Amino acid sequence: MFDVSFSELMLIGVIALIVIGPERLPKVARTIGHLLGRAQRYVNEVKSDIQKEMDLKDIGDIKHQMEDAARSVQTSMTSSVDDLKSAVTQPTQAIQDSLDEARKALDVKKDD
């Protein structure tokens, strides 16, 4: 995180010893350690929350892609079914028309 060498830490320790004093230095160091630990845990929690949100966003994107693919397949299938219906309906209608004409022709012959 910070690029602090051992000599810099020693300098900070000596200055802290002079400013704070040898009696209070262990308590201050312990307090600073606790505060740094809390800060580090807080930063790690924020990182994990951000990672979870990014994962949820990725999952949401995948969900939308799957829904789009499903809609595309459904549209394609509906189009294919409609084409198949029209392909079956046209010959069936032609046969139905022929049968109707034949019935009419038979009805005309019966009436004569």
Biotite code that builds the C-alpha atoms (Angstrom):
import biotite.structure as struc

atoms = struc.array([
    struc.Atom([0.000, 0.000, 0.000], chain_id="A", res_id=1, res_name="MET", atom_name="CA", element="C"),
    struc.Atom([2.566, 2.565, 1.109], chain_id="A", res_id=2, res_name="PHE", atom_name="CA", element="C"),
    struc.Atom([6.196, 2.211, 0.187], chain_id="A", res_id=3, res_name="ASP", atom_name="CA", element="C"),
    struc.Atom([7.789, 2.787, 3.595], chain_id="A", res_id=4, res_name="VAL", atom_name="CA", element="C"),
    struc.Atom([11.234, 1.392, 4.285], chain_id="A", res_id=5, res_name="SER", atom_name="CA", element="C"),
    struc.Atom([12.558, 0.185, 7.628], chain_id="A", res_id=6, res_name="PHE", atom_name="CA", element="C"),
    struc.Atom([14.699, 3.304, 8.081], chain_id="A", res_id=7, res_name="SER", atom_name="CA", element="C"),
    struc.Atom([11.651, 5.525, 7.626], chain_id="A", res_id=8, res_name="GLU", atom_name="CA", element="C"),
    struc.Atom([9.737, 3.485, 10.200], chain_id="A", res_id=9, res_name="LEU", atom_name="CA", element="C"),
    struc.Atom([12.628, 3.849, 12.649], chain_id="A", res_id=10, res_name="MET", atom_name="CA", element="C"),
    struc.Atom([12.624, 7.626, 12.126], chain_id="A", res_id=11, res_name="LEU", atom_name="CA", element="C"),
    struc.Atom([8.870, 7.786, 12.749], chain_id="A", res_id=12, res_name="ILE", atom_name="CA", element="C"),
    struc.Atom([9.319, 5.647, 15.885], chain_id="A", res_id=13, res_name="GLY", atom_name="CA", element="C"),
    struc.Atom([12.063, 7.877, 17.278], chain_id="A", res_id=14, res_name="VAL", atom_name="CA", element="C"),
    struc.Atom([10.030, 11.043, 16.633], chain_id="A", res_id=15, res_name="ILE", atom_name="CA", element="C"),
    struc.Atom([6.950, 9.409, 18.226], chain_id="A", res_id=16, res_name="ALA", atom_name="CA", element="C"),
    struc.Atom([9.060, 8.384, 21.248], chain_id="A", res_id=17, res_name="LEU", atom_name="CA", element="C"),
    struc.Atom([10.273, 11.967, 21.661], chain_id="A", res_id=18, res_name="ILE", atom_name="CA", element="C"),
    struc.Atom([6.882, 13.632, 21.113], chain_id="A", res_id=19, res_name="VAL", atom_name="CA", element="C"),
    struc.Atom([4.610, 11.153, 22.932], chain_id="A", res_id=20, res_name="ILE", atom_name="CA", element="C"),
    struc.Atom([7.019, 9.890, 25.545], chain_id="A", res_id=21, res_name="GLY", atom_name="CA", element="C"),
    struc.Atom([8.022, 6.375, 26.569], chain_id="A", res_id=22, res_name="PRO", atom_name="CA", element="C"),
    struc.Atom([5.080, 5.923, 28.997], chain_id="A", res_id=23, res_name="GLU", atom_name="CA", element="C"),
    struc.Atom([2.267, 6.548, 26.528], chain_id="A", res_id=24, res_name="ARG", atom_name="CA", element="C"),
    struc.Atom([3.940, 5.232, 23.350], chain_id="A", res_id=25, res_name="LEU", atom_name="CA", element="C"),
    struc.Atom([2.779, 1.555, 23.750], chain_id="A", res_id=26, res_name="PRO", atom_name="CA", element="C"),
    struc.Atom([-0.829, 2.632, 24.350], chain_id="A", res_id=27, res_name="LYS", atom_name="CA", element="C"),
    struc.Atom([-0.768, 5.033, 21.381], chain_id="A", res_id=28, res_name="VAL", atom_name="CA", element="C"),
    struc.Atom([0.816, 2.367, 19.161], chain_id="A", res_id=29, res_name="ALA", atom_name="CA", element="C"),
    struc.Atom([-1.865, -0.159, 20.220], chain_id="A", res_id=30, res_name="ARG", atom_name="CA", element="C"),
    struc.Atom([-4.626, 2.364, 19.521], chain_id="A", res_id=31, res_name="THR", atom_name="CA", element="C"),
    struc.Atom([-3.158, 3.219, 16.114], chain_id="A", res_id=32, res_name="ILE", atom_name="CA", element="C"),
    struc.Atom([-2.896, -0.511, 15.342], chain_id="A", res_id=33, res_name="GLY", atom_name="CA", element="C"),
    struc.Atom([-6.572, -1.040, 16.231], chain_id="A", res_id=34, res_name="HIS", atom_name="CA", element="C"),
    struc.Atom([-7.628, 1.939, 14.136], chain_id="A", res_id=35, res_name="LEU", atom_name="CA", element="C"),
    struc.Atom([-5.574, 0.757, 11.162], chain_id="A", res_id=36, res_name="LEU", atom_name="CA", element="C"),
    struc.Atom([-7.073, -2.732, 11.557], chain_id="A", res_id=37, res_name="GLY", atom_name="CA", element="C"),
    struc.Atom([-10.599, -1.300, 11.548], chain_id="A", res_id=38, res_name="ARG", atom_name="CA", element="C"),
    struc.Atom([-9.803, 0.838, 8.514], chain_id="A", res_id=39, res_name="ALA", atom_name="CA", element="C"),
    struc.Atom([-8.374, -2.172, 6.691], chain_id="A", res_id=40, res_name="GLN", atom_name="CA", element="C"),
    struc.Atom([-11.457, -4.297, 7.507], chain_id="A", res_id=41, res_name="ARG", atom_name="CA", element="C"),
    struc.Atom([-13.708, -1.469, 6.337], chain_id="A", res_id=42, res_name="TYR", atom_name="CA", element="C"),
    struc.Atom([-11.800, -1.156, 3.063], chain_id="A", res_id=43, res_name="VAL", atom_name="CA", element="C"),
    struc.Atom([-11.981, -4.936, 2.556], chain_id="A", res_id=44, res_name="ASN", atom_name="CA", element="C"),
    struc.Atom([-15.755, -4.896, 3.204], chain_id="A", res_id=45, res_name="GLU", atom_name="CA", element="C"),
    struc.Atom([-16.226, -2.086, 0.689], chain_id="A", res_id=46, res_name="VAL", atom_name="CA", element="C"),
    struc.Atom([-14.122, -3.987, -1.855], chain_id="A", res_id=47, res_name="LYS", atom_name="CA", element="C"),
    struc.Atom([-16.169, -7.160, -1.346], chain_id="A", res_id=48, res_name="SER", atom_name="CA", element="C"),
    struc.Atom([-19.439, -5.190, -1.651], chain_id="A", res_id=49, res_name="ASP", atom_name="CA", element="C"),
    struc.Atom([-18.239, -3.604, -4.866], chain_id="A", res_id=50, res_name="ILE", atom_name="CA", element="C"),
    struc.Atom([-17.183, -7.027, -6.187], chain_id="A", res_id=51, res_name="GLN", atom_name="CA", element="C"),
    struc.Atom([-20.612, -8.456, -5.311], chain_id="A", res_id=52, res_name="LYS", atom_name="CA", element="C"),
    struc.Atom([-22.333, -5.595, -7.122], chain_id="A", res_id=53, res_name="GLU", atom_name="CA", element="C"),
    struc.Atom([-20.146, -6.142, -10.172], chain_id="A", res_id=54, res_name="MET", atom_name="CA", element="C"),
    struc.Atom([-20.934, -9.865, -10.100], chain_id="A", res_id=55, res_name="ASP", atom_name="CA", element="C"),
    struc.Atom([-24.650, -9.102, -9.824], chain_id="A", res_id=56, res_name="LEU", atom_name="CA", element="C"),
    struc.Atom([-24.358, -6.724, -12.764], chain_id="A", res_id=57, res_name="LYS", atom_name="CA", element="C"),
    struc.Atom([-22.598, -9.419, -14.791], chain_id="A", res_id=58, res_name="ASP", atom_name="CA", element="C"),
    struc.Atom([-25.310, -11.920, -13.868], chain_id="A", res_id=59, res_name="ILE", atom_name="CA", element="C"),
    struc.Atom([-27.962, -9.366, -14.858], chain_id="A", res_id=60, res_name="GLY", atom_name="CA", element="C"),
    struc.Atom([-26.241, -8.828, -18.196], chain_id="A", res_id=61, res_name="ASP", atom_name="CA", element="C"),
    struc.Atom([-26.127, -12.586, -18.797], chain_id="A", res_id=62, res_name="ILE", atom_name="CA", element="C"),
    struc.Atom([-29.810, -12.816, -17.840], chain_id="A", res_id=63, res_name="LYS", atom_name="CA", element="C"),
    struc.Atom([-30.713, -10.112, -20.375], chain_id="A", res_id=64, res_name="HIS", atom_name="CA", element="C"),
    struc.Atom([-28.670, -11.877, -23.055], chain_id="A", res_id=65, res_name="GLN", atom_name="CA", element="C"),
    struc.Atom([-30.465, -15.152, -22.318], chain_id="A", res_id=66, res_name="MET", atom_name="CA", element="C"),
    struc.Atom([-33.854, -13.433, -22.410], chain_id="A", res_id=67, res_name="GLU", atom_name="CA", element="C"),
    struc.Atom([-32.996, -11.848, -25.766], chain_id="A", res_id=68, res_name="ASP", atom_name="CA", element="C"),
    struc.Atom([-31.880, -15.222, -27.112], chain_id="A", res_id=69, res_name="ALA", atom_name="CA", element="C"),
    struc.Atom([-35.101, -16.834, -25.829], chain_id="A", res_id=70, res_name="ALA", atom_name="CA", element="C"),
    struc.Atom([-37.196, -14.117, -27.497], chain_id="A", res_id=71, res_name="ARG", atom_name="CA", element="C"),
    struc.Atom([-35.289, -14.625, -30.721], chain_id="A", res_id=72, res_name="SER", atom_name="CA", element="C"),
    struc.Atom([-35.874, -18.387, -30.615], chain_id="A", res_id=73, res_name="VAL", atom_name="CA", element="C"),
    struc.Atom([-39.538, -17.849, -29.787], chain_id="A", res_id=74, res_name="GLN", atom_name="CA", element="C"),
    struc.Atom([-39.951, -15.441, -32.708], chain_id="A", res_id=75, res_name="THR", atom_name="CA", element="C"),
    struc.Atom([-38.185, -17.850, -35.016], chain_id="A", res_id=76, res_name="SER", atom_name="CA", element="C"),
    struc.Atom([-40.338, -20.759, -33.858], chain_id="A", res_id=77, res_name="MET", atom_name="CA", element="C"),
    struc.Atom([-43.538, -18.718, -34.212], chain_id="A", res_id=78, res_name="THR", atom_name="CA", element="C"),
    struc.Atom([-42.515, -17.720, -37.726], chain_id="A", res_id=79, res_name="SER", atom_name="CA", element="C"),
    struc.Atom([-41.734, -21.337, -38.617], chain_id="A", res_id=80, res_name="SER", atom_name="CA", element="C"),
    struc.Atom([-45.069, -22.535, -37.225], chain_id="A", res_id=81, res_name="VAL", atom_name="CA", element="C"),
    struc.Atom([-46.916, -19.834, -39.169], chain_id="A", res_id=82, res_name="ASP", atom_name="CA", element="C"),
    struc.Atom([-45.082, -20.818, -42.362], chain_id="A", res_id=83, res_name="ASP", atom_name="CA", element="C"),
    struc.Atom([-45.905, -24.470, -41.750], chain_id="A", res_id=84, res_name="LEU", atom_name="CA", element="C"),
    struc.Atom([-49.575, -23.642, -41.119], chain_id="A", res_id=85, res_name="LYS", atom_name="CA", element="C"),
    struc.Atom([-49.798, -21.670, -44.334], chain_id="A", res_id=86, res_name="SER", atom_name="CA", element="C"),
    struc.Atom([-48.044, -24.465, -46.232], chain_id="A", res_id=87, res_name="ALA", atom_name="CA", element="C"),
    struc.Atom([-50.622, -26.964, -44.916], chain_id="A", res_id=88, res_name="VAL", atom_name="CA", element="C"),
    struc.Atom([-53.618, -24.624, -45.160], chain_id="A", res_id=89, res_name="THR", atom_name="CA", element="C"),
    struc.Atom([-53.195, -23.737, -48.843], chain_id="A", res_id=90, res_name="GLN", atom_name="CA", element="C"),
    struc.Atom([-53.341, -27.325, -50.171], chain_id="A", res_id=91, res_name="PRO", atom_name="CA", element="C"),
    struc.Atom([-56.078, -28.174, -47.677], chain_id="A", res_id=92, res_name="THR", atom_name="CA", element="C"),
    struc.Atom([-58.094, -25.183, -48.829], chain_id="A", res_id=93, res_name="GLN", atom_name="CA", element="C"),
    struc.Atom([-57.568, -26.187, -52.447], chain_id="A", res_id=94, res_name="ALA", atom_name="CA", element="C"),
    struc.Atom([-58.832, -29.713, -51.690], chain_id="A", res_id=95, res_name="ILE", atom_name="CA", element="C"),
    struc.Atom([-61.769, -28.260, -49.728], chain_id="A", res_id=96, res_name="GLN", atom_name="CA", element="C"),
    struc.Atom([-62.667, -26.022, -52.696], chain_id="A", res_id=97, res_name="ASP", atom_name="CA", element="C"),
    struc.Atom([-62.478, -29.000, -55.058], chain_id="A", res_id=98, res_name="SER", atom_name="CA", element="C"),
    struc.Atom([-64.752, -31.030, -52.783], chain_id="A", res_id=99, res_name="LEU", atom_name="CA", element="C"),
    struc.Atom([-67.216, -28.153, -52.536], chain_id="A", res_id=100, res_name="ASP", atom_name="CA", element="C"),
    struc.Atom([-67.310, -27.863, -56.340], chain_id="A", res_id=101, res_name="GLU", atom_name="CA", element="C"),
    struc.Atom([-67.815, -31.609, -56.633], chain_id="A", res_id=102, res_name="ALA", atom_name="CA", element="C"),
    struc.Atom([-70.706, -31.479, -54.117], chain_id="A", res_id=103, res_name="ARG", atom_name="CA", element="C"),
    struc.Atom([-72.279, -28.619, -55.994], chain_id="A", res_id=104, res_name="LYS", atom_name="CA", element="C"),
    struc.Atom([-71.904, -30.530, -59.238], chain_id="A", res_id=105, res_name="ALA", atom_name="CA", element="C"),
    struc.Atom([-73.550, -33.596, -57.640], chain_id="A", res_id=106, res_name="LEU", atom_name="CA", element="C"),
    struc.Atom([-76.340, -31.470, -56.163], chain_id="A", res_id=107, res_name="ASP", atom_name="CA", element="C"),
    struc.Atom([-76.988, -29.949, -59.608], chain_id="A", res_id=108, res_name="VAL", atom_name="CA", element="C"),
    struc.Atom([-77.144, -33.449, -61.188], chain_id="A", res_id=109, res_name="LYS", atom_name="CA", element="C"),
    struc.Atom([-79.536, -34.676, -58.463], chain_id="A", res_id=110, res_name="LYS", atom_name="CA", element="C"),
    struc.Atom([-81.850, -31.751, -59.058], chain_id="A", res_id=111, res_name="ASP", atom_name="CA", element="C"),
    struc.Atom([-82.004, -32.480, -62.787], chain_id="A", res_id=112, res_name="ASP", atom_name="CA", element="C"),
])
